[in-house]
Amino acid sequence: MQPKANKNGFTLIEILVVLIIVGLMASLAVVNLAGGSRQRELQQKVSDLYLLMQTASEQAVLNNREYGFLLTDGGYRFVAMNDDTGKWETFSERIFRPRTFPAWIIVTSRLEADIPRLPSSNQANVQPEIVFLSSGETTPFELVFSLKEEPDVRHVIYSDGISPMVWQQPGEITTQ
């Protein structure tokens, strides 16, 4: 009698089962990453805007000059009050260049209707929705950012005009 040879290795069935399991895990990972990429991009866009708004507010105090924020079709831009002409002009600094949002981001703004406006020598002149005053105050506002396909995922930037701006991320408790 010959002793049985000890066969090392895997059967074809075992290899196929492992490949199927790895394939399913990879497809789940791709689906989860693809869905989260828009949420991550939304968070990055809102973070960029929040930091720019804080910078504009600080620059207004440091330069003793009023700065403004305008929502445009599909984006936003910052403006500065020219004290000589009394007009709002586009920011000259590169950091405050006009920016756009992807088409899948929904931006909703709630602004105070009764807020006083800075005087302008030309009524056709652009009036910003949000003004960062040289005193450190801002006009009261609320900007809500959400995804078209997931309106429940909301980022909110708001201020009562006196307190510092607040960025409320999805899942945070509202303290307004």
PALO-439069 format. One record per residue (C-alpha): residue number from 1; residue in one letter; x, y negated, z. Coordinates in Angstrom, 2 decimals. Layout:
N
<senu><num>NUM</num><residuo>a</residuo><east>X</east><north>Y</north><up>Z</up></senu>
...
This chain:
176
<senu><num>1</num><residuo>m</residuo><east>0.00</east><north>0.00</north><up>0.00</up></senu>
<senu><num>2</num><residuo>q</residuo><east>1.21</east><north>-3.37</north><up>-0.94</up></senu>
<senu><num>3</num><residuo>p</residuo><east>0.74</east><north>-6.22</north><up>1.44</up></senu>
<senu><num>4</num><residuo>k</residuo><east>-1.55</east><north>-8.97</north><up>0.11</up></senu>
<senu><num>5</num><residuo>a</residuo><east>0.30</east><north>-11.94</north><up>-1.26</up></senu>
<senu><num>6</num><residuo>n</residuo><east>-0.36</east><north>-15.16</north><up>0.63</up></senu>
<senu><num>7</num><residuo>k</residuo><east>-1.72</east><north>-17.53</north><up>-2.03</up></senu>
<senu><num>8</num><residuo>n</residuo><east>-1.18</east><north>-21.21</north><up>-1.36</up></senu>
<senu><num>9</num><residuo>g</residuo><east>-3.17</east><north>-23.88</north><up>-3.18</up></senu>
<senu><num>10</num><residuo>f</residuo><east>-6.66</east><north>-25.14</north><up>-3.76</up></senu>
<senu><num>11</num><residuo>t</residuo><east>-9.48</east><north>-23.69</north><up>-5.79</up></senu>
<senu><num>12</num><residuo>l</residuo><east>-11.06</east><north>-25.61</north><up>-8.63</up></senu>
<senu><num>13</num><residuo>i</residuo><east>-14.24</east><north>-26.07</north><up>-6.59</up></senu>
<senu><num>14</num><residuo>e</residuo><east>-12.34</east><north>-27.66</north><up>-3.68</up></senu>
<senu><num>15</num><residuo>i</residuo><east>-10.57</east><north>-30.10</north><up>-6.02</up></senu>
<senu><num>16</num><residuo>l</residuo><east>-13.86</east><north>-31.10</north><up>-7.69</up></senu>
<senu><num>17</num><residuo>v</residuo><east>-15.57</east><north>-31.71</north><up>-4.33</up></senu>
<senu><num>18</num><residuo>v</residuo><east>-12.73</east><north>-33.97</north><up>-3.20</up></senu>
<senu><num>19</num><residuo>l</residuo><east>-12.80</east><north>-35.89</north><up>-6.51</up></senu>
<senu><num>20</num><residuo>i</residuo><east>-16.56</east><north>-36.43</north><up>-6.22</up></senu>
<senu><num>21</num><residuo>i</residuo><east>-16.24</east><north>-37.69</north><up>-2.64</up></senu>
<senu><num>22</num><residuo>v</residuo><east>-13.41</east><north>-40.07</north><up>-3.59</up></senu>
<senu><num>23</num><residuo>g</residuo><east>-15.40</east><north>-41.32</north><up>-6.60</up></senu>
<senu><num>24</num><residuo>l</residuo><east>-18.47</east><north>-42.04</north><up>-4.46</up></senu>
<senu><num>25</num><residuo>m</residuo><east>-16.41</east><north>-43.91</north><up>-1.89</up></senu>
<senu><num>26</num><residuo>a</residuo><east>-14.72</east><north>-45.98</north><up>-4.61</up></senu>
<senu><num>27</num><residuo>s</residuo><east>-18.05</east><north>-46.90</north><up>-6.23</up></senu>
<senu><num>28</num><residuo>l</residuo><east>-19.47</east><north>-47.98</north><up>-2.84</up></senu>
<senu><num>29</num><residuo>a</residuo><east>-16.42</east><north>-50.12</north><up>-2.21</up></senu>
<senu><num>30</num><residuo>v</residuo><east>-16.74</east><north>-51.82</north><up>-5.61</up></senu>
<senu><num>31</num><residuo>v</residuo><east>-20.45</east><north>-52.53</north><up>-5.05</up></senu>
<senu><num>32</num><residuo>n</residuo><east>-19.80</east><north>-53.98</north><up>-1.59</up></senu>
<senu><num>33</num><residuo>l</residuo><east>-16.90</east><north>-56.13</north><up>-2.78</up></senu>
<senu><num>34</num><residuo>a</residuo><east>-18.81</east><north>-57.44</north><up>-5.79</up></senu>
<senu><num>35</num><residuo>g</residuo><east>-21.78</east><north>-58.52</north><up>-3.68</up></senu>
<senu><num>36</num><residuo>g</residuo><east>-19.59</east><north>-60.16</north><up>-1.09</up></senu>
<senu><num>37</num><residuo>s</residuo><east>-17.45</east><north>-62.04</north><up>-3.60</up></senu>
<senu><num>38</num><residuo>r</residuo><east>-20.15</east><north>-64.63</north><up>-4.24</up></senu>
<senu><num>39</num><residuo>q</residuo><east>-20.71</east><north>-65.04</north><up>-0.51</up></senu>
<senu><num>40</num><residuo>r</residuo><east>-16.98</east><north>-65.53</north><up>-0.02</up></senu>
<senu><num>41</num><residuo>e</residuo><east>-16.83</east><north>-68.04</north><up>-2.88</up></senu>
<senu><num>42</num><residuo>l</residuo><east>-19.84</east><north>-69.90</north><up>-1.45</up></senu>
<senu><num>43</num><residuo>q</residuo><east>-18.13</east><north>-70.04</north><up>1.94</up></senu>
<senu><num>44</num><residuo>q</residuo><east>-14.93</east><north>-71.34</north><up>0.32</up></senu>
<senu><num>45</num><residuo>k</residuo><east>-16.79</east><north>-74.04</north><up>-1.65</up></senu>
<senu><num>46</num><residuo>v</residuo><east>-18.66</east><north>-75.20</north><up>1.46</up></senu>
<senu><num>47</num><residuo>s</residuo><east>-15.44</east><north>-75.13</north><up>3.50</up></senu>
<senu><num>48</num><residuo>d</residuo><east>-13.68</east><north>-77.27</north><up>0.89</up></senu>
<senu><num>49</num><residuo>l</residuo><east>-16.54</east><north>-79.78</north><up>0.86</up></senu>
<senu><num>50</num><residuo>y</residuo><east>-16.71</east><north>-79.90</north><up>4.67</up></senu>
<senu><num>51</num><residuo>l</residuo><east>-12.98</east><north>-80.63</north><up>4.91</up></senu>
<senu><num>52</num><residuo>l</residuo><east>-13.20</east><north>-83.28</north><up>2.18</up></senu>
<senu><num>53</num><residuo>m</residuo><east>-16.12</east><north>-84.96</north><up>3.96</up></senu>
<senu><num>54</num><residuo>q</residuo><east>-14.18</east><north>-84.98</north><up>7.23</up></senu>
<senu><num>55</num><residuo>t</residuo><east>-11.17</east><north>-86.43</north><up>5.42</up></senu>
<senu><num>56</num><residuo>a</residuo><east>-13.31</east><north>-89.14</north><up>3.79</up></senu>
<senu><num>57</num><residuo>s</residuo><east>-14.77</east><north>-90.01</north><up>7.19</up></senu>
<senu><num>58</num><residuo>e</residuo><east>-11.29</east><north>-90.27</north><up>8.72</up></senu>
<senu><num>59</num><residuo>q</residuo><east>-10.00</east><north>-92.31</north><up>5.76</up></senu>
<senu><num>60</num><residuo>a</residuo><east>-12.90</east><north>-94.74</north><up>6.17</up></senu>
<senu><num>61</num><residuo>v</residuo><east>-11.82</east><north>-95.45</north><up>9.74</up></senu>
<senu><num>62</num><residuo>l</residuo><east>-8.08</east><north>-95.57</north><up>8.98</up></senu>
<senu><num>63</num><residuo>n</residuo><east>-8.45</east><north>-97.83</north><up>5.93</up></senu>
<senu><num>64</num><residuo>n</residuo><east>-11.30</east><north>-99.93</north><up>7.38</up></senu>
<senu><num>65</num><residuo>r</residuo><east>-13.27</east><north>-99.25</north><up>4.21</up></senu>
<senu><num>66</num><residuo>e</residuo><east>-16.61</east><north>-97.61</north><up>3.39</up></senu>
<senu><num>67</num><residuo>y</residuo><east>-16.60</east><north>-94.35</north><up>1.42</up></senu>
<senu><num>68</num><residuo>g</residuo><east>-19.53</east><north>-92.53</north><up>-0.09</up></senu>
<senu><num>69</num><residuo>f</residuo><east>-20.60</east><north>-89.08</north><up>-1.22</up></senu>
<senu><num>70</num><residuo>l</residuo><east>-22.73</east><north>-88.47</north><up>-4.30</up></senu>
<senu><num>71</num><residuo>l</residuo><east>-24.38</east><north>-85.23</north><up>-5.38</up></senu>
<senu><num>72</num><residuo>t</residuo><east>-24.27</east><north>-84.92</north><up>-9.15</up></senu>
<senu><num>73</num><residuo>d</residuo><east>-25.78</east><north>-82.41</north><up>-11.57</up></senu>
<senu><num>74</num><residuo>g</residuo><east>-24.01</east><north>-79.24</north><up>-10.56</up></senu>
<senu><num>75</num><residuo>g</residuo><east>-21.41</east><north>-80.85</north><up>-8.30</up></senu>
<senu><num>76</num><residuo>y</residuo><east>-20.36</east><north>-83.83</north><up>-6.26</up></senu>
<senu><num>77</num><residuo>r</residuo><east>-17.98</east><north>-86.78</north><up>-6.13</up></senu>
<senu><num>78</num><residuo>f</residuo><east>-16.72</east><north>-89.35</north><up>-3.69</up></senu>
<senu><num>79</num><residuo>v</residuo><east>-16.79</east><north>-93.12</north><up>-4.18</up></senu>
<senu><num>80</num><residuo>a</residuo><east>-15.29</east><north>-96.09</north><up>-2.35</up></senu>
<senu><num>81</num><residuo>m</residuo><east>-16.69</east><north>-99.56</north><up>-1.84</up></senu>
<senu><num>82</num><residuo>n</residuo><east>-14.60</east><north>-102.19</north><up>-3.60</up></senu>
<senu><num>83</num><residuo>d</residuo><east>-14.73</east><north>-105.15</north><up>-1.23</up></senu>
<senu><num>84</num><residuo>d</residuo><east>-13.83</east><north>-107.64</north><up>-3.97</up></senu>
<senu><num>85</num><residuo>t</residuo><east>-16.55</east><north>-106.68</north><up>-6.45</up></senu>
<senu><num>86</num><residuo>g</residuo><east>-19.08</east><north>-105.18</north><up>-4.02</up></senu>
<senu><num>87</num><residuo>k</residuo><east>-19.42</east><north>-102.09</north><up>-6.22</up></senu>
<senu><num>88</num><residuo>w</residuo><east>-18.98</east><north>-98.41</north><up>-5.53</up></senu>
<senu><num>89</num><residuo>e</residuo><east>-16.05</east><north>-97.04</north><up>-7.51</up></senu>
<senu><num>90</num><residuo>t</residuo><east>-14.67</east><north>-93.55</north><up>-8.01</up></senu>
<senu><num>91</num><residuo>f</residuo><east>-12.01</east><north>-92.59</north><up>-5.49</up></senu>
<senu><num>92</num><residuo>s</residuo><east>-8.53</east><north>-93.16</north><up>-6.87</up></senu>
<senu><num>93</num><residuo>e</residuo><east>-6.95</east><north>-90.37</north><up>-4.81</up></senu>
<senu><num>94</num><residuo>r</residuo><east>-6.61</east><north>-87.02</north><up>-6.55</up></senu>
<senu><num>95</num><residuo>i</residuo><east>-7.88</east><north>-85.04</north><up>-3.56</up></senu>
<senu><num>96</num><residuo>f</residuo><east>-11.28</east><north>-86.73</north><up>-3.97</up></senu>
<senu><num>97</num><residuo>r</residuo><east>-11.68</east><north>-85.93</north><up>-7.67</up></senu>
<senu><num>98</num><residuo>p</residuo><east>-15.18</east><north>-84.87</north><up>-8.85</up></senu>
<senu><num>99</num><residuo>r</residuo><east>-15.93</east><north>-81.18</north><up>-8.35</up></senu>
<senu><num>100</num><residuo>t</residuo><east>-18.58</east><north>-78.76</north><up>-9.57</up></senu>
<senu><num>101</num><residuo>f</residuo><east>-20.49</east><north>-75.86</north><up>-8.04</up></senu>
<senu><num>102</num><residuo>p</residuo><east>-21.09</east><north>-72.55</north><up>-9.84</up></senu>
<senu><num>103</num><residuo>a</residuo><east>-24.60</east><north>-72.26</north><up>-11.31</up></senu>
<senu><num>104</num><residuo>w</residuo><east>-25.57</east><north>-69.59</north><up>-8.75</up></senu>
<senu><num>105</num><residuo>i</residuo><east>-25.17</east><north>-71.95</north><up>-5.79</up></senu>
<senu><num>106</num><residuo>i</residuo><east>-28.28</east><north>-73.86</north><up>-4.73</up></senu>
<senu><num>107</num><residuo>v</residuo><east>-27.72</east><north>-77.19</north><up>-2.96</up></senu>
<senu><num>108</num><residuo>t</residuo><east>-30.58</east><north>-78.83</north><up>-1.09</up></senu>
<senu><num>109</num><residuo>s</residuo><east>-30.15</east><north>-82.22</north><up>0.55</up></senu>
<senu><num>110</num><residuo>r</residuo><east>-32.21</east><north>-83.87</north><up>3.25</up></senu>
<senu><num>111</num><residuo>l</residuo><east>-31.38</east><north>-87.53</north><up>3.69</up></senu>
<senu><num>112</num><residuo>e</residuo><east>-32.79</east><north>-90.23</north><up>5.92</up></senu>
<senu><num>113</num><residuo>a</residuo><east>-35.13</east><north>-92.38</north><up>3.86</up></senu>
<senu><num>114</num><residuo>d</residuo><east>-35.13</east><north>-95.40</north><up>6.17</up></senu>
<senu><num>115</num><residuo>i</residuo><east>-31.38</east><north>-95.83</north><up>6.45</up></senu>
<senu><num>116</num><residuo>p</residuo><east>-29.96</east><north>-99.26</north><up>5.67</up></senu>
<senu><num>117</num><residuo>r</residuo><east>-27.99</east><north>-99.50</north><up>2.44</up></senu>
<senu><num>118</num><residuo>l</residuo><east>-24.77</east><north>-101.40</north><up>2.01</up></senu>
<senu><num>119</num><residuo>p</residuo><east>-25.33</east><north>-104.49</north><up>-0.09</up></senu>
<senu><num>120</num><residuo>s</residuo><east>-24.29</east><north>-104.29</north><up>-3.70</up></senu>
<senu><num>121</num><residuo>s</residuo><east>-23.89</east><north>-107.17</north><up>-6.12</up></senu>
<senu><num>122</num><residuo>n</residuo><east>-25.40</east><north>-105.08</north><up>-8.90</up></senu>
<senu><num>123</num><residuo>q</residuo><east>-28.62</east><north>-103.15</north><up>-8.34</up></senu>
<senu><num>124</num><residuo>a</residuo><east>-27.73</east><north>-100.77</north><up>-11.20</up></senu>
<senu><num>125</num><residuo>n</residuo><east>-24.64</east><north>-99.85</north><up>-9.21</up></senu>
<senu><num>126</num><residuo>v</residuo><east>-24.42</east><north>-96.28</north><up>-7.97</up></senu>
<senu><num>127</num><residuo>q</residuo><east>-25.58</east><north>-95.85</north><up>-4.38</up></senu>
<senu><num>128</num><residuo>p</residuo><east>-24.13</east><north>-92.83</north><up>-2.57</up></senu>
<senu><num>129</num><residuo>e</residuo><east>-26.46</east><north>-90.53</north><up>-0.65</up></senu>
<senu><num>130</num><residuo>i</residuo><east>-24.06</east><north>-90.28</north><up>2.28</up></senu>
<senu><num>131</num><residuo>v</residuo><east>-21.90</east><north>-93.19</north><up>3.45</up></senu>
<senu><num>132</num><residuo>f</residuo><east>-18.88</east><north>-92.84</north><up>5.73</up></senu>
<senu><num>133</num><residuo>l</residuo><east>-18.63</east><north>-96.15</north><up>7.54</up></senu>
<senu><num>134</num><residuo>s</residuo><east>-15.41</east><north>-97.75</north><up>8.75</up></senu>
<senu><num>135</num><residuo>s</residuo><east>-16.88</east><north>-97.67</north><up>12.27</up></senu>
<senu><num>136</num><residuo>g</residuo><east>-16.71</east><north>-93.86</north><up>12.24</up></senu>
<senu><num>137</num><residuo>e</residuo><east>-20.43</east><north>-93.34</north><up>11.76</up></senu>
<senu><num>138</num><residuo>t</residuo><east>-22.11</east><north>-91.70</north><up>8.78</up></senu>
<senu><num>139</num><residuo>t</residuo><east>-25.59</east><north>-91.87</north><up>7.38</up></senu>
<senu><num>140</num><residuo>p</residuo><east>-27.69</east><north>-88.99</north><up>8.77</up></senu>
<senu><num>141</num><residuo>f</residuo><east>-27.87</east><north>-86.06</north><up>6.38</up></senu>
<senu><num>142</num><residuo>e</residuo><east>-28.27</east><north>-82.33</north><up>5.97</up></senu>
<senu><num>143</num><residuo>l</residuo><east>-26.84</east><north>-80.33</north><up>3.06</up></senu>
<senu><num>144</num><residuo>v</residuo><east>-27.99</east><north>-76.72</north><up>2.67</up></senu>
<senu><num>145</num><residuo>f</residuo><east>-26.05</east><north>-74.31</north><up>0.45</up></senu>
<senu><num>146</num><residuo>s</residuo><east>-27.40</east><north>-70.90</north><up>-0.55</up></senu>
<senu><num>147</num><residuo>l</residuo><east>-27.10</east><north>-68.25</north><up>-3.23</up></senu>
<senu><num>148</num><residuo>k</residuo><east>-29.80</east><north>-67.95</north><up>-5.90</up></senu>
<senu><num>149</num><residuo>e</residuo><east>-30.05</east><north>-64.20</north><up>-5.38</up></senu>
<senu><num>150</num><residuo>e</residuo><east>-29.78</east><north>-64.40</north><up>-1.56</up></senu>
<senu><num>151</num><residuo>p</residuo><east>-31.57</east><north>-67.54</north><up>-0.33</up></senu>
<senu><num>152</num><residuo>d</residuo><east>-31.39</east><north>-66.31</north><up>3.27</up></senu>
<senu><num>153</num><residuo>v</residuo><east>-27.59</east><north>-66.69</north><up>3.28</up></senu>
<senu><num>154</num><residuo>r</residuo><east>-27.37</east><north>-70.38</north><up>4.16</up></senu>
<senu><num>155</num><residuo>h</residuo><east>-24.52</east><north>-72.71</north><up>5.02</up></senu>
<senu><num>156</num><residuo>v</residuo><east>-25.56</east><north>-76.08</north><up>6.45</up></senu>
<senu><num>157</num><residuo>i</residuo><east>-23.48</east><north>-79.23</north><up>6.86</up></senu>
<senu><num>158</num><residuo>y</residuo><east>-25.24</east><north>-81.92</north><up>8.85</up></senu>
<senu><num>159</num><residuo>s</residuo><east>-24.80</east><north>-85.00</north><up>10.99</up></senu>
<senu><num>160</num><residuo>d</residuo><east>-27.14</east><north>-87.22</north><up>12.96</up></senu>
<senu><num>161</num><residuo>g</residuo><east>-25.04</east><north>-90.21</north><up>11.92</up></senu>
<senu><num>162</num><residuo>i</residuo><east>-23.29</east><north>-90.76</north><up>15.23</up></senu>
<senu><num>163</num><residuo>s</residuo><east>-21.99</east><north>-87.32</north><up>16.20</up></senu>
<senu><num>164</num><residuo>p</residuo><east>-19.30</east><north>-85.60</north><up>14.16</up></senu>
<senu><num>165</num><residuo>m</residuo><east>-20.34</east><north>-83.47</north><up>11.20</up></senu>
<senu><num>166</num><residuo>v</residuo><east>-21.24</east><north>-79.85</north><up>11.91</up></senu>
<senu><num>167</num><residuo>w</residuo><east>-20.87</east><north>-76.86</north><up>9.60</up></senu>
<senu><num>168</num><residuo>q</residuo><east>-23.32</east><north>-74.11</north><up>10.49</up></senu>
<senu><num>169</num><residuo>q</residuo><east>-22.48</east><north>-70.78</north><up>8.88</up></senu>
<senu><num>170</num><residuo>p</residuo><east>-24.93</east><north>-67.92</north><up>8.28</up></senu>
<senu><num>171</num><residuo>g</residuo><east>-25.94</east><north>-66.17</north><up>11.49</up></senu>
<senu><num>172</num><residuo>e</residuo><east>-24.97</east><north>-69.05</north><up>13.79</up></senu>
<senu><num>173</num><residuo>i</residuo><east>-27.60</east><north>-70.40</north><up>16.15</up></senu>
<senu><num>174</num><residuo>t</residuo><east>-28.95</east><north>-73.81</north><up>15.18</up></senu>
<senu><num>175</num><residuo>t</residuo><east>-28.14</east><north>-76.53</north><up>17.69</up></senu>
<senu><num>176</num><residuo>q</residuo><east>-29.80</east><north>-79.43</north><up>15.91</up></senu>
